[in-house]
Amino acid sequence: MKVLVTGSSGVVGRYSVAALQEAGHAVAPFDLVDGHDVRDPGAVERATRDADAVLHLAALGVSSAVRAPEMVATNVDGTRTVLAAATRSGVRRFVYASSVNALGVFLGLRAPDRLPIDDDHPCYATSPYGVSKLLGEELCAESTRTSGMSTICLRIPNVVEPITTPWRAPRSRSAGSGSTGSSSTPATWPT
Ligand SMILES: NC(=O)c1ccc[n+]([C@@H]2O[C@H](COP(=O)([O-])OP(=O)(O)OC[C@H]3O[C@@H](n4cnc5c(N)ncnc54)[C@H](O)[C@@H]3O)[C@@H](O)[C@H]2O)c1
């Protein structure tokens, strides 16, 4: 399958491109760092032309340094541009990187209505980032309704890189009742 990956040079993008290639798929990378911009309809149209599937990761992140209008231009209008081009090109599968922030209950922002949180849990996003991700989900749903293209929205939680993130073993509880003495033995990264 030919897969267009937007945001291919980012943290998730690099691992996704490698995994897709390892699985035998042909990958077309698309990232601002290489001069490809999801805010440019012409460039997006050309990039989607031969794609069977799109993995849409390109976005501005949760950082408060990013102002709302920039967030909307890339995360919302950019997503709309990629969806529209994918639809016109007859892309069959579209995977969208949403975020747990779309729910608005992450990091104690608000208590969830219920646990476990399922797909039907109401969304209370208020941050520009969370709202932009939620709007991206709505645009995906709209595309599926109007064109039939399959869209999947992943509400990704925090992603960490095994190579750069120090990973420690959980605190040991075996050294006596109630002890939380820390272990100096690093845990191996789950494979
Ligand atoms: N990393 C996380 O913890 C996390 C959590 C939840 C959701 N997500 C979502 O997953 C996706 C990937 O996250 P990440 O951590 O790899 O982010 P990242 O910031 O590492 O990568 C995003 C990539 O998008 C590119 N990009 C930004 N604007 C662009 C534009 N206009 N046109 C083309 N490319 C553009 C950037 O150059 C960058 O390479 C994002 O949509 C993000 O919102 C990430």
The ligand as an SDF file (V2000), in Angstrom:
LIG
                    3D

 44 48  0  0  0  0  0  0  0  0999 V2000
    3.6660   13.1600   21.2130 N   0  0  0  0  0  0  0  0  0  0  0  0
    2.5840   13.0500   21.9870 C   0  0  0  0  0  0  0  0  0  0  0  0
    2.6850   12.8160   23.1940 O   0  0  0  0  0  0  0  0  0  0  0  0
    1.1990   13.1920   21.3710 C   0  0  0  0  0  0  0  0  0  0  0  0
    0.0900   13.0010   22.1830 C   0  0  0  0  0  0  0  0  0  0  0  0
   -1.1850   13.1310   21.6230 C   0  0  0  0  0  0  0  0  0  0  0  0
   -1.3250   13.4270   20.2880 C   0  0  0  0  0  0  0  0  0  0  0  0
   -0.2280   13.6380   19.5250 N   0  0  0  0  0  0  0  0  0  0  0  0
   -0.4260   13.9980   18.1160 C   0  0  0  0  0  0  0  0  0  0  0  0
    0.3080   13.1020   17.3130 O   0  0  0  0  0  0  0  0  0  0  0  0
    0.8270   13.8010   16.1830 C   0  0  0  0  0  0  0  0  0  0  0  0
    2.3260   13.6310   16.1250 C   0  0  0  0  0  0  0  0  0  0  0  0
    2.8810   14.0800   17.3420 O   0  0  0  0  0  0  0  0  0  0  0  0
    4.4550   14.2330   17.5100 P   0  0  0  0  0  0  0  0  0  0  0  0
    4.7490   14.0760   18.9570 O   0  0  0  0  0  0  0  0  0  0  0  0
    5.1650   13.3860   16.5180 O   0  0  0  0  0  0  0  0  0  0  0  0
    4.6410   15.7750   17.1630 O   0  0  0  0  0  0  0  0  0  0  0  0
    5.9570   16.4740   16.6270 P   0  0  0  0  0  0  0  0  0  0  0  0
    5.8240   17.9250   16.9930 O   0  0  0  0  0  0  0  0  0  0  0  0
    7.1720   15.7440   17.0550 O   0  0  0  0  0  0  0  0  0  0  0  0
    5.8050   16.3100   15.0540 O   0  0  0  0  0  0  0  0  0  0  0  0
    4.8800   17.0470   14.3150 C   0  0  0  0  0  0  0  0  0  0  0  0
    5.4630   17.1970   12.9280 C   0  0  0  0  0  0  0  0  0  0  0  0
    4.5280   17.9380   12.1520 O   0  0  0  0  0  0  0  0  0  0  0  0
    5.2630   18.8180   11.3250 C   0  0  0  0  0  0  0  0  0  0  0  0
    4.4340   19.9540   10.9430 N   0  0  0  0  0  0  0  0  0  0  0  0
    4.0280   20.9970   11.7220 C   0  0  0  0  0  0  0  0  0  0  0  0
    3.3180   21.8600   10.9880 N   0  0  0  0  0  0  0  0  0  0  0  0
    3.2740   21.3530    9.7220 C   0  0  0  0  0  0  0  0  0  0  0  0
    2.7050   21.8020    8.5130 C   0  0  0  0  0  0  0  0  0  0  0  0
    2.0600   22.9730    8.4510 N   0  0  0  0  0  0  0  0  0  0  0  0
    2.8460   21.0340    7.4090 N   0  0  0  0  0  0  0  0  0  0  0  0
    3.5260   19.8490    7.4550 C   0  0  0  0  0  0  0  0  0  0  0  0
    4.1110   19.3860    8.5750 N   0  0  0  0  0  0  0  0  0  0  0  0
    3.9830   20.1360    9.6950 C   0  0  0  0  0  0  0  0  0  0  0  0
    6.4530   19.2670   12.1890 C   0  0  0  0  0  0  0  0  0  0  0  0
    7.5210   19.7510   11.3900 O   0  0  0  0  0  0  0  0  0  0  0  0
    6.7840   17.9770   12.9360 C   0  0  0  0  0  0  0  0  0  0  0  0
    7.7950   17.2240   12.2710 O   0  0  0  0  0  0  0  0  0  0  0  0
    0.3790   15.2460   16.3150 C   0  0  0  0  0  0  0  0  0  0  0  0
   -0.7870   15.4360   15.5720 O   0  0  0  0  0  0  0  0  0  0  0  0
    0.0860   15.3870   17.7920 C   0  0  0  0  0  0  0  0  0  0  0  0
   -0.8920   16.3880   18.0380 O   0  0  0  0  0  0  0  0  0  0  0  0
    1.0330   13.5230   20.0310 C   0  0  0  0  0  0  0  0  0  0  0  0
  1  2  1  0
  2  3  2  0
  2  4  1  0
  4  5  1  0
  4 44  2  0
  5  6  2  0
  6  7  1  0
  7  8  2  0
  8  9  1  0
  8 44  1  0
  9 10  1  0
  9 42  1  0
 10 11  1  0
 11 12  1  0
 11 40  1  0
 12 13  1  0
 13 14  1  0
 14 15  2  0
 14 16  1  0
 14 17  1  0
 17 18  1  0
 18 19  2  0
 18 20  1  0
 18 21  1  0
 21 22  1  0
 22 23  1  0
 23 24  1  0
 23 38  1  0
 24 25  1  0
 25 26  1  0
 25 36  1  0
 26 27  1  0
 26 35  1  0
 27 28  2  0
 28 29  1  0
 29 30  1  0
 29 35  2  0
 30 31  1  0
 30 32  2  0
 32 33  1  0
 33 34  2  0
 34 35  1  0
 36 37  1  0
 36 38  1  0
 38 39  1  0
 40 41  1  0
 40 42  1  0
 42 43  1  0
M  CHG  2   8   1  16  -1
M  END
$$$$
